Amino acid sequence: IRNELTHTDDGGQARMVDVGDKAATVRTAMAEGWVRLGQAAFEQVRLNTSKKGDVLTVAQLAGIMAAKQTSNLIPLCHSLALSKVDVRLELCAERDYSVRIVGSARTTGPTGVEMEALTAVAVSALTVYDMCKAVTHDMTIGDIRLLSKSGGRRDFIR
């Protein structure tokens, strides 16, 4: 664990990290998050009877689209040429009627894709919430976290 922030200069001001001298390597990242729906909303998603449409497919597409827009959403992220983004949603009744979301991203370049994977998961979760809020507002989005990253100076696996 490093003790210094990379996105601030010596005076503490925000700055974008210069990655121009870093080697281009294959970078991957995987993140996950959860949306606790409750039984009524869970059953609508499971049976695909939501008036807004197929919740899981729309959330999957929203996450993929969001990953491609990460640098527009998070000010100091670099624009990346993503070679792959994948978002999978899984219904988990045994975990308090929740949806597990796993997002992954891949690129070949000088900087990692963990923010893209995390953004995919976060926006997918928000989309699930949006599409289910007609049934209940008593939903919880949480436990969004990085599961793994590879290809940089420091690989990580949770």
N, C-alpha and C positions, 0 to 999 in steps of 0.2 A: 504494500500500500504506500502510495506516494503522499507526501505532506504538502505538496504545492499545487495550486490551481493552475491549469494550463491556459485558461481563457482570460487571464488578467495580466496586465503589464506590471512593471516594477512599482508603479504608482497606484496599483489597485484598479485601474480602469479596464473595462471590458475590451477584449481584442480577439480577432479571429486568429487561430493558430496557423502559422505558415507551414504547409506540408510539402512545399515545392521540392525540398531536398530528400524527401523520404522515398524509398523504393516502392514501386507498385507491386503489391502482392495480392493474392486471393484473400479476400476478407469475408468472413461469415459471422452472423450473429443470430441468436434465437432468444425470444422473450415470451413471457406468458402473463396472463391476467385472468381475472374471474369476474363474472357478473352473477350475483345472487338474485334470482328472479322471484322466488316464491312459487308456490305450487300452481296457482291459476295461470300466471304468465308462462311458466314452464310448460304447462300442458298445451297452451296455444302454440308455442314455438314447436314443441314436439309433434303436434298434429298438423302443423303448418296451416293454421286457421286464422292467423292474424289478418285484420282488415288491411294492413299496410303491405302485406305480401310475405314472401319467404324471408323471414328474419335472418336466418343463418347465412343465406347466400348474399343478401344485401350487405350484411355486416362484413362478410369476407371481402366483397368487392370494395367496400369503403376503406377497409384496412390496407388493401393493396394500393388503392389510389392515394391514400394518405402517406404511405411510405415514400411514394414518388414525389411528394410535396414537402418532405421534412425540412429541407433548407429554407422553404418559404414560411414555415411555421415556427422554427426555432432559430433565432437570429444569428448565432455564430456557427451553425452547421454548414459544412461545405456541400455544394451541389455534387451529387454523385451519379455516375452512370451505373444504375443498378442492373445487374445481369439476371437477377431473380428475386422475386418476393413471393412468399407463400404465407397464407393465413388459413388456419384450420380452427373450426369451432366444434366443440364436443359437448353434448348434453350430459350432465352429471347429477342425476336425481339424488344420489346418495350423499352429495355435498350440498345439502340444503337447497335443492332445486336450482342448480347453478349451470352456467355455461363457462367452460374453460376455453380460453382463446390462446393459441400458440402462433406466433408470427416469426418468420425468419427472412433474412435478407442476405444477398451475396453481391459482391462487386470485385473487380480487380482494380486496385488503386492504392494511393498513399495514405488513406485514412479509413477507419472502421465504419461499420454499418449498424452499430448497436442502437443509435438513435432512430434509425429507420425501422428496425424491428420493434422497438418500444412504441414508436408512433403508430405503427400498424395495429398493434394490440390495443392501444389506448383509443384510437378512433373506432376500431371494431366494437369495443366495449360501449362507447358512447352511442354507436348506431343501434346496438341491441337495446340499450336503454330507451332511445328515441322511439324505436318501433314497438316497444312494449308499454310505454307510459300510459296508454289509453286503458290498460288493464289495471296497473298499479304504479304508484310512485314510490312504493316501499321496496326499492331495489338498491343493491349496493354494488358499486364497482370497486375492485380492490386487488391487492396483491400483484400489481403490475411490477414485473422485475425481469432483469436480464438473467437468462439461463446459461448462456455460453457466448463466447466470442473467440474468433481465431484469426490468425494471419498478421497480427501486429506484433509489437514488442512484447506485449504481455497477453497471453491467452488466458481465458477465464472459463471455468466450468463450475456451476453451482452444484 
